[in-house]
Amino acid sequence: MKLHVIGLTLSLTACAGAASQTAQQTSPQAAATPPETTSVDRPQYPSTYRRTPYPPVLIGNATILTGTGQEIAGGSILFRDGRIVAVGQTLQAPADAQVVDGTGKFVTPGVIDTHSHIGVYAAPGTFAESDGNELPVSPNTAHVWAEHAIWPQDPQIPLAIAGGVTTMQVLPGSGNLIGGRGVTVKVIPVRTVQEMKFPDAPYGLKMACGENPKRVYGERGGPATRMGNMAGYRSAFIAAENYRHKWDKWLADKKGDQPERNLRDETLMEVLRGHILVQNHCYRADEMVQMLDLAREFGFQIRSFHHGVEAYKIADRLAEAGTAASIWADWWGFKEEAMDGIPENAALMFQAGARPVIHSDSPEGIQRLNQEAAKAMYAGRRAGIDVSRADAVKWFTSNAAWVLGIDSIVGTLEAGKMADLVLWSGDPFSVYSRAMQVYNDGYLIYDRSDPTKQVVTDFGLGQVKR
């Protein structure tokens, strides 16, 4: 049975809208926003993501990796109305529950990718779908937002769903020093980006170190060196500090004319206030430490270094700073600043008490983040680092949720959290395992055994049933 993306989109929307209610999840960052700043930082385009009450589902007799560091053999998980009710070994199915036999199978939280460009670099990859970098306008394009370029019918979305992905952060590209706001979305087939946006998730700010900004702007007025890169960041945040002081003064007494809005400084001001989380493309250890110095100078925190090929060299510094590293398992060597990677990167971070995350930065890699984490886990074991499955599953679930500021509502299998989860055919750290069922907020978004719960697009040539 062949379904077009738009066909499933409309049917899913109709199903969800039958008895829907607006989700009321609030992240810790959003909840902490002082009321007096809402006139400045209120999102102009709020989420319209909606939930529908669903009948209960009990998945029983499976091995459950909760994302909290716990592995439950012969476990069960019960969820209803999009929320997890209980996780344990002796759960009873309610009379109206759908019971799924998990014998020989595994359950994990839904896969979360902290670094994706799906939607802004949509398939089939022509100029018409290339919307991820605002180049070569200015090294500082903090005023642009990735969500304004996402195409929700990108045929790469259903492929990510089939890999167990339930949430992803879509970021601008890395050609600019400051590339703009990233957005966290639920990976679901819908009509508009507003329907995808994860309710109340904080925005991310994409920043980039090293070779990319030098290459793009070296012959266009700079920066042409890493010195120029650092001067560009500092100049941008000095301007944002001045902008913030103007607004703070006006908000304190509302006297005189309201300051004129500046979209570029507005985004950076919210970074300084702690409401937007910095997501920093950075390969080299020395540059990561330079960026930590920058963050200290201006009083903000870098949430995660992305790509972080040399994160293992400063794992202790990252642990001390409370900064994660979103990395690949074994992708490096493709340019000078990416030459010094090792397969034990994630495990060495884990050993040092830092927070490793396995990310994709790839529409292909996002389909197998569980396998990428497996490679990193086994590399650590071969080096004598004791990494369990219960530890490594965090690298694409709970650690990733923390990077996005949504760990209070998703990323682990605990009562009260969103029922975002994957039923795997076997051990998710085996190359032979596949996502059999994917639930997003309790809704069965994908079922490998049910063609009506799959999406086959006209863009996928040579697709075969698996």
C-alpha positions in Angstrom: 0.0 0.0 0.0 1.6 3.3 -1.1 0.8 6.4 0.9 1.9 9.9 0.1 3.3 12.1 2.8 0.5 14.6 2.5 -2.1 11.8 2.7 -0.9 10.5 6.0 -0.4 14.1 7.2 -4.1 14.9 6.7 -5.4 11.6 8.1 -3.2 12.0 11.2 -4.2 15.6 11.8 -7.9 14.6 11.5 -7.4 11.8 13.9 -5.6 13.9 16.4 -8.1 16.8 16.1 -11.2 14.7 16.8 -11.0 15.1 20.5 -7.9 17.2 21.0 -6.7 19.4 23.7 -3.7 21.8 23.7 -0.7 20.3 25.4 0.4 22.1 28.6 4.0 20.9 29.0 6.4 23.6 30.3 10.2 23.2 30.4 12.2 24.4 33.4 13.7 27.2 31.3 10.3 28.4 30.0 8.8 28.3 33.5 11.7 30.4 34.9 11.1 33.2 32.4 10.4 36.4 34.5 7.0 37.8 33.6 8.5 41.3 33.1 10.4 40.1 30.1 7.5 38.7 28.2 7.0 41.9 26.2 10.4 41.2 24.6 10.9 37.4 24.4 7.4 36.1 23.8 7.6 33.7 20.8 5.7 35.3 17.9 4.9 31.9 16.6 3.8 29.6 19.4 3.4 25.9 19.2 0.0 24.6 18.0 0.9 21.0 18.8 -2.1 19.2 20.0 -2.7 15.9 21.9 -5.6 13.5 21.9 -6.6 11.2 24.7 -5.7 7.6 23.8 -6.8 4.3 25.3 -4.3 2.7 27.5 -1.5 0.5 26.0 0.5 -2.1 28.0 3.8 -3.4 26.5 4.6 -6.5 28.6 7.5 -9.0 29.1 10.1 -6.8 27.4 13.6 -5.7 28.5 13.2 -2.0 29.3 16.0 0.5 29.3 14.5 3.5 31.1 17.1 6.1 30.3 17.6 6.7 34.0 20.4 4.1 34.3 18.0 1.2 35.0 17.5 -1.9 32.9 14.4 -4.0 33.7 14.3 -7.6 32.5 10.8 -9.0 31.9 9.4 -5.5 32.4 6.2 -3.8 31.4 5.2 -0.2 30.6 1.7 1.2 30.8 0.7 4.5 29.2 -2.6 6.3 28.7 -3.6 9.7 27.2 -0.1 10.3 26.0 1.5 9.9 29.5 3.4 7.1 31.1 1.4 5.6 34.0 3.8 3.0 35.3 7.0 1.1 34.6 7.8 -2.2 36.4 7.7 -6.0 36.4 4.2 -6.8 37.7 1.9 -4.4 36.0 -1.7 -5.4 35.3 -3.4 -4.3 32.1 -6.6 -2.3 32.5 -9.7 -3.9 31.0 -9.7 -1.5 28.0 -6.0 -1.6 27.3 -4.3 -2.8 24.2 -1.7 -5.3 25.2 1.5 -5.7 23.1 3.7 -8.7 23.7 7.3 -7.6 24.2 8.8 -11.1 24.5 12.3 -11.0 23.2 12.0 -7.3 22.5 13.4 -4.1 24.1 11.8 -0.8 25.0 13.6 2.5 25.2 12.6 6.1 25.3 12.1 7.7 21.9 15.3 8.6 20.2 16.2 12.3 20.4 18.6 14.0 17.9 20.1 17.2 19.2 21.5 18.2 15.8 19.5 17.9 12.6 18.9 20.0 9.5 16.0 18.0 8.2 13.3 20.4 7.0 15.7 23.2 6.3 17.8 21.1 4.0 15.0 19.1 2.7 15.1 16.3 0.1 15.6 16.0 -2.8 18.4 18.5 -2.0 18.1 21.1 -4.7 18.7 24.8 -4.3 15.0 25.3 -3.8 15.2 23.3 -0.6 18.4 24.8 0.7 17.4 27.0 3.6 19.8 26.3 6.4 22.4 29.0 6.1 21.8 32.7 5.6 24.9 33.3 3.5 26.9 35.5 2.9 24.9 38.2 4.6 26.8 38.7 7.9 28.8 36.6 10.2 26.1 37.3 12.8 22.7 36.2 11.7 21.2 35.8 15.2 18.0 37.3 13.8 17.0 34.3 11.7 15.0 31.3 13.0 15.2 27.8 11.6 11.5 27.2 12.2 10.7 29.7 9.5 12.4 27.5 6.9 11.3 24.0 7.9 9.3 22.1 5.3 7.1 19.7 7.3 6.6 17.4 4.3 10.3 16.7 3.9 10.4 13.0 2.9 13.3 12.6 5.2 11.0 12.9 8.2 9.2 9.5 7.9 12.6 7.8 7.5 13.7 9.3 10.8 10.5 8.1 12.4 11.2 4.6 11.1 14.6 4.8 13.0 12.8 5.5 16.3 13.2 9.3 16.4 10.5 11.1 18.2 12.1 14.5 18.8 14.9 16.5 17.1 16.4 19.9 17.2 16.5 21.6 13.8 19.4 24.0 13.6 20.7 26.6 11.1 23.9 25.7 9.3 27.4 26.5 10.5 28.6 29.0 7.9 28.2 32.0 10.3 29.7 32.8 13.7 26.2 33.1 15.0 23.7 31.3 12.7 20.4 31.9 14.4 17.8 30.2 16.5 17.2 26.4 16.4 13.9 24.8 17.2 12.9 21.6 18.9 10.2 19.6 17.1 8.2 16.5 17.5 9.0 14.2 14.6 5.5 13.7 13.2 3.9 14.1 9.8 1.8 17.2 10.0 1.0 20.2 7.8 2.8 23.1 9.5 5.9 23.6 11.6 3.7 25.1 14.4 2.1 21.7 14.8 5.5 20.1 15.1 7.0 22.4 17.7 7.7 20.8 21.0 5.5 22.8 23.4 7.4 25.3 25.5 10.8 23.9 24.6 13.5 26.7 24.8 15.1 27.9 21.6 18.7 27.0 20.9 21.3 29.4 19.5 23.5 28.0 16.8 27.1 29.2 17.0 30.1 28.0 15.0 33.8 28.0 15.6 36.8 27.4 13.4 37.1 26.8 9.7 33.5 27.4 8.4 33.1 31.1 9.2 36.7 31.7 8.1 36.0 30.0 4.8 32.8 31.9 4.1 33.9 35.4 5.2 37.6 35.4 4.8 37.5 37.2 1.5 34.3 39.2 2.3 35.6 41.5 5.1 36.2 38.9 7.7 36.6 37.1 10.0 39.5 35.5 8.2 41.2 34.0 11.3 40.3 32.4 14.6 41.3 35.7 16.2 38.6 37.4 14.0 36.1 34.7 15.0 36.5 35.4 18.7 36.4 39.2 18.2 33.2 38.7 16.2 31.5 36.8 19.1 32.6 39.4 21.7 31.4 42.3 19.6 28.0 40.7 19.2 27.6 40.0 22.9 28.8 43.5 23.8 26.0 44.9 21.6 23.5 42.5 23.2 24.6 43.6 26.7 23.9 47.2 25.8 20.6 46.2 24.3 19.6 44.3 27.4 20.5 47.2 29.7 18.2 49.5 27.7 15.3 47.0 27.9 16.0 46.3 31.6 15.9 50.0 32.4 12.7 50.5 30.5 11.0 47.4 31.9 11.8 48.5 35.4 9.7 51.7 35.3 8.1 51.9 31.8 9.2 55.5 31.6 9.9 57.2 28.3 9.7 55.5 24.9 10.0 51.8 24.6 13.4 50.9 23.1 13.4 50.0 19.4 13.5 46.3 18.8 16.5 44.7 17.1 16.0 41.0 16.2 19.7 40.2 16.2 20.3 41.7 19.7 17.0 40.3 20.9 18.1 36.7 20.4 21.5 37.3 22.1 19.8 39.2 25.0 17.7 36.1 25.7 20.9 34.0 25.7 22.3 36.3 28.4 19.1 35.9 30.3 19.4 32.2 30.2 16.2 31.6 28.1 17.9 30.5 24.9 20.4 27.6 25.1 23.7 27.9 23.2 24.4 25.0 20.8 28.0 25.5 19.6 29.5 23.8 16.5 33.1 23.3 17.6 35.6 20.5 16.8 38.9 21.3 18.5 39.6 21.1 22.3 41.5 24.4 22.4 38.6 26.3 20.7 36.0 24.7 23.1 38.0 26.1 26.0 38.1 29.5 24.3 34.4 29.4 24.0 34.0 28.5 27.7 36.1 31.6 28.4 33.7 33.6 26.2 30.7 32.3 28.1 32.2 33.2 31.4 33.0 36.7 30.2 29.4 37.4 29.3 27.7 35.2 32.0 26.0 32.5 30.0 26.4 28.8 29.7 27.2 26.7 26.6 24.7 23.9 26.7 26.5 21.6 24.3 29.4 21.6 21.9 28.3 20.0 18.7 30.6 17.6 16.7 33.2 17.9 19.5 35.7 15.6 17.8 38.3 16.4 20.5 36.0 16.5 23.5 37.8 13.6 25.1 40.9 15.9 25.5 39.0 18.2 27.9 36.4 15.8 29.3 37.2 17.0 32.8 36.7 20.6 31.8 33.4 19.9 30.2 32.2 18.0 33.3 33.3 21.0 35.5 31.5 23.5 33.2 28.3 21.4 33.0 28.5 21.4 29.2 27.6 18.4 27.1 29.2 17.3 23.8 27.0 16.2 21.0 29.3 14.0 18.9 29.5 11.2 16.3 30.7 7.7 17.0 33.4 7.5 14.3 33.0 10.4 11.8 36.1 12.5 11.5 39.1 13.2 9.3 37.2 15.0 6.6 38.9 18.4 7.2 41.9 19.7 9.2 40.0 20.7 12.4 38.4 17.2 12.4 41.5 15.1 12.2 42.1 14.1 15.8 39.0 12.0 16.5 39.0 8.6 18.4 36.2 6.0 18.7 36.5 6.2 22.5 35.4 9.8 22.6 32.0 9.3 24.2 33.2 6.7 26.6 36.0 8.9 27.9 33.6 11.7 28.4 31.3 9.3 30.3 34.2 8.1 32.4 35.1 11.7 33.4 31.5 12.5 34.5 30.7 14.6 31.5 27.5 14.3 29.4 28.0 12.6 26.0 25.3 12.7 23.4 25.3 10.9 20.0 23.9 13.2 17.3 23.5 12.9 13.6 23.9 16.1 11.5 22.8 13.8 8.7 19.5 12.6 7.3 21.0 9.1 7.0 22.7 9.0 10.4 19.5 10.0 12.2 17.9 6.7 11.0 20.4 4.7 13.1 21.4 6.7 16.2 21.0 3.5 18.3 23.7 1.8 16.2 26.0 4.8 16.3 25.7 4.7 20.2 26.4 1.0 20.0 29.7 1.6 18.2 30.7 4.2 20.8 29.7 1.9 23.7 31.7 -1.0 22.4 34.7 1.1 21.6 34.7 2.2 25.3 34.4 -1.4 26.5 37.4 -2.4 24.3 39.4 0.3 26.0 38.5 -1.0 29.4 35.7 1.5 30.3 32.7 -0.1 31.9 29.8 1.2 29.9 26.5 -0.7 30.2 23.5 -0.6 27.9 21.7 1.3 30.6 24.4 3.9 30.5 24.8 4.2 26.7 21.0 4.5 26.0 21.2 7.9 27.8 23.5 9.1 24.9 20.5 9.3 22.5 17.7 9.8 25.0 17.9 11.5 28.4 21.3 13.3 27.9 19.9 14.6 24.6 16.7 15.7 26.3 18.8 17.7 28.8 20.7 19.4 26.0 17.4 20.6 24.6 16.0 21.7 28.0 13.1 19.3 27.9 14.3 16.6 30.2 11.5 17.3 32.8 8.9 16.0 30.4 10.7 13.5 28.0 13.8 11.4 27.6 13.2 8.8 30.3 10.5 6.2 30.9 9.1 7.4 34.2 5.5 7.9 35.4 4.1 11.2 34.3 6.4 11.8 31.4 5.4 11.9 27.7 4.9 8.4 26.3 7.6 8.8 23.6 9.0 5.3 23.3 10.3 2.7 20.9 9.7 -1.1 20.8 12.7 -2.7 19.2 12.9 -6.1 17.7 15.9 -7.0 19.9 18.8 -5.4 21.7 18.9 -1.8 20.3 22.7 -2.0 20.4 22.6 -4.8 17.8 23.0 -4.0 14.1 20.2 -6.6 13.5 17.6 -4.8 15.6 14.9 -2.6 14.1 12.3 -0.2 15.5 9.1 -2.3 15.4 6.7 0.3 16.9 7.3 4.0 17.6 4.9 5.9 20.0 5.0 9.7 20.0 3.1 11.2 22.9 1.3 7.9 23.2 0.2 7.8 19.6 1.4 4.8 17.5 3.2 6.8 14.8 4.9 3.9 13.2 4.4 0.1 13.1 6.8 -2.0 11.0 4.1 -4.8 10.7 1.3 -2.5 9.6 1.5 -0.7 6.2 -1.2 1.8 7.3 1.3 3.0 10.0 4.1 3.7 7.6 4.8 6.3 5.0 6.3 5.6 1.6 7.0 8.7 -0.5 7.5 9.4 -4.1 11.1 10.5 -3.4 12.2 7.1 -2.0 13.4 5.2 -5.1 13.8 1.4 -4.8 12.2 1.1 -1.4 11.5 -2.4 -0.2 9.6 -3.9 2.7 11.8 -4.8 5.6 
